[in-house]
Structure formats: C-alpha cells, structure tokens
Amino acid sequence: MSFELEDDLQKYLDGQVMLIDKPLNWTSFDVVNKIRYSIKRKFNLKKIKVGHAGTLDPLASGLLIVCVGKFTKRISEFQNQNKEYTGTITLGSTTPSYDLETDFDQQYEVDHITEKLIEEARQKFLGNIEQVAPKYSAKRVDGEKAYNLARKGEDVKIKSHHVEIKSFDFEAISMPNLDFRISCSKGTYIRSIAHDFGQALNSGAHLSALRRTRIGNFDVADAVQMETNESRNRSFRKTES
C-alpha cells in the first residue's frame, strides 16, 4: 500500500498517527518533511505540526511512526515503546560508524568462530546490558550531536548507558553473515550491538543491514510505502529548506 492523504483536513488537525515503511537512504526527517509538504500543498496550509517517534538511520528501512497535528504531543509515548528489528551482522571487519555509512577501517580473522562461540556470545547480550552509542550518532556530547564532532575529526567521548534486550536470536548463519531478530528497549543502538558482538567473538563486526519491524503493538506490515521518485524527493526538500 502506497502513501496517500485523506481528504478530511480536520482529521489531520485533530491528530493522526501514520505508519510509514521508511525507504533505504532516506532520513527520518525526509519522511516527515515529505508528509508535511504534502499536507500543506493539498490543503493550502501555511503550517501544520508533523513529527516522528524514533529515528531510523538512512541505511535502515522499516517502521517509522509519524504523528500529525495534536498527536505530536504523543510522540514521547510512542518513543518509549519496545522495538523489534531484523538485520545482518557481518563478521571480520569494522567501520567507524559501525555500519556501512563509513569505509572499513580494520579486518579481523573469523576462522576461529564456530556456532558454539556465536551462541555463547549471544547469551551475553540478553537482559540488561551496558552499551556505548556509536560516535557517528545523534547522541549529544557537550551540547552537540556526536556525528558532527566525528565528521570534523574530533575525539568523541560518549558515556555508556543501560538498555534491555528482550530477545536476540539468529535466524540464519552463513559466515561471515549472521541474520538476526532482536527485541529491545528504547535507546538501544543496534549498530553498537553488532560492533560489540564482534568484540565478544575476539574478532570484529559491523551492521550490514537493518529493518525495524515493530514498535510496541505497531507492525511494519500495516505501514504504507513512500514514493521514492527522486524528482519529487528533491522538490519537497527544497520547499522545506
């Protein structure tokens, strides 16, 4: 099902929750900007409140909750829900961003890694764990987003934080790729899970694919697809800039 606006403006003003299947290479704000632009254009409005409830990285696809009108007041409510993701951890190499946004910086041996070692490492990532967000993330460091500092080449120090991993399973193992499904609390960085998992195996790893499949009771199966035509993409970005 593709993205399409309803004809009743009052519904949007009173408040709407829109479930969007975010495309690869779009930012979460690209989606918000497109929806805002589409509503303003359709109803000839000067402004309307639109926001999302939980960022997805450009290299991740999947469920994005977008709140419109009065429902923007409920964003924090949706952000606090547990999340579910599927994706792929690739062993044997790392990147500064912990995913494919940046180039590989180190290579590691994987010949010693067995399914037994993978299972033993997996057990360490269940329950309450401590993790550090990637330096290429939106975490605030001295009032500035960490990725801005990282891109300037500055040394980025991020404090660790606690998250809860409800479940973490591998659905397929085809070395060096581990296809996973994970359910976790708010604030969990799956890129950090991938990076730390490589270290737990005395190797290295990065996140090579990610898709968010669920937020609370909301499922990506109920989400609508965004049109990814590049000309439309450019037009709404220019309008909102």
N, C-alpha and C positions, 0 to 999 in steps of 0.2 A: 504494500500500500504506500503510495507516494504522498508527500506533504501537500495539503490543500486547505485553505482557510474556509471557515464557515461564513455565512452571510450576515450573521447576527453580531453586530458590534458590541451590544450590551453584554453578551457572554464574555467577551474578552475584557471589558472594563470591570465586570463583577468578579472576574477571576477564572483562569483556565490553567490546567496542568496539561502540558503537551509532552508526549513520549516520542523522542526522536532517536533514530538509529544514525548516530554521527558517522559520516564517511571518513575514511582514511585521509590524512593530510589536511583536514580542516581543524582549526582550533575550536574549542567550545564557544568562544566569543564569535567566531564566524557564524555559527548556527544561530546564536542569539541575535546577531546583527541582521541576518537574513530574515528571521521571523519578524523582528521589529520593523524592518524596512517594508516587508510585505504587508503587514497590518496597516502601517501608516499610509502606504500607497493605495491600498484597497479602499480604506475608509476616509482618505484625505485628512489624516490627523497630523498635528504638529509633533505630538509626543505620546508615548504610551510606555508604561513600565514593563520591561521584559528582563528576566534573569535566569541563570541556570543553577541547578542544585548539585554541584560537584563536577569539577573539571576533569576532562579526558584529554590526555596528551594528543598532539597531532598524529602520532604514529599508532594510536589506538582507535578502534572503532567501537560501536555499540551504544548502549542505552545512555541517553542524556535526558534528564528531566528539565524541561523549560517551563517556568512559571510566568504567567501573563497577568497584568492588571493587579487586582487586590491580592492575588495568590502569591505575589512576590514576597509578601510577609511570611509565607510558609516555607521559604527556601531553607532556612536552618533546620526545620523539622525534617525535610527530606534528606538533607545532607547528613544527618545523624543516623540514618538507617544503615544496616549492614549491606555490603556489596558482594556480588559474585562476579568472577572473571574466568575466562578461559584464555589460553595462550600457549606460547612456546618459550622455554628456556633453552638457549644454545650454549653448550659447554665448550670450554677450550679457548675462549677469547673474551676480552673485556673492552669496554669503551668508557670514556669519562662520564657519559650521560647514563650509563647502564642499559642503554638500548641502542637502536641504530640511527639515532639523531646525529651522533658524532662518530668519527672514524675509530677503528680498532687501535688500541694503544699497547696491548700485550697479548701474547699467545701462551697457552699452557698445555701440558700433557694431559691426555684423557685415557691413556691405555690402562691405567690402574683402576679406573672407575667401573664397578660392577653394579648390577641391580641391587645386590645386598647393601652396598655402600650408599646407593641412592635412597633406599628405604630407611636406612639408619639416619641419614641426614634429614630426610623428610620429617621424621618424628620430632626432630629438634625445632621444627618450625610450627608446631601446633600449640594452641593455647596462647597465653600472654607472653609476648616476646618484646624485645627492645630492638629498635632499628634506627638508622640514620637516613634521612632523606637524601637523595642524590643532590650533588651541588648544582646540577642542571635541573632545578625545580623551582616552584614558586614560593618555597619557604622563605620567610623573612629573616634576614641577617642584618642587624643594625639598621633596621628600617627599610632595607632594600631587598628586592627579590634576589634569591641566590643565583639564578641563572644569569642575571645582569652582571653580577660580580664575576661569575665564572667566565663569561664571554669576554670580559675585559682582561682576563688572565690573572685576576686577583686570587689570593689564597682564601678559600671559603671554609669556615668552621661552622658546622651545623650541630646543634645539640641533639642527642638521641631522644627518642620518645617511645612510649609503650603503645602497642596495638594488640588486638586479639585476632588470632587466626582460628576461625570456627572449624574449617575443614580445608585440607590440602591434599589432593590426590593426583596421581599421574595416570592419564588415560591412554597414553602410548609412549613407549620409549624406543627411539630409533637413533642411536648415538650418531652425532652428539646432541640430538634434539630431544627434549622432554616436553611432551604436550600435557598441560596441567589444567585442573579446575580448582579454584580457590574461593572460599567464602571468608570474608574478613570484616573487621570493624572500620568505621570512619577513620581516615587519616593514614591508611596503610598504603605504602608505596610498593607496588608490585615489582617495579624496577629494582628496588632495594632487595626484595625477596630473591630475585634472580641473581643479583650480584653476590649476596651473602651465601646463597646456596652453592655457588661455585667455590667460594672460600671453604665452606663446610666439607667439600669433597677434595680439599687440597689441590684445587685447580682454579679456574676462573670461569665466569659465565656472564652472559648478557641476555636481556629480554629481546627476543626477535619477533614476537607477535603478541598482541593483546586485544581482547574484546570484552567489554563489560556486558554481562548477560542479565543482571538483576540488581535492583536497588530496592530493598525492603520487599514489598509484595508486587512491585512493578517489574515486568518481564520484557526483555527486548523483542520477544515475539509479538508484542502488542504495539510496538513502536512503528512510526512511519518513516519512510525513506526520504532523504533530502535530494533534490535535484542537484547534480554536480556539474552542470554545464558551466564551463569556465567563463563565458561572456557574462552570464547572469551573476556569477560569483564576483567578478570584478566590479560590476555595476553597483551591487548593493554595498560593497566595501567602500567604494568612492563616496557614495551617498552618506554613509555613516561616519566618514572620517572628518 
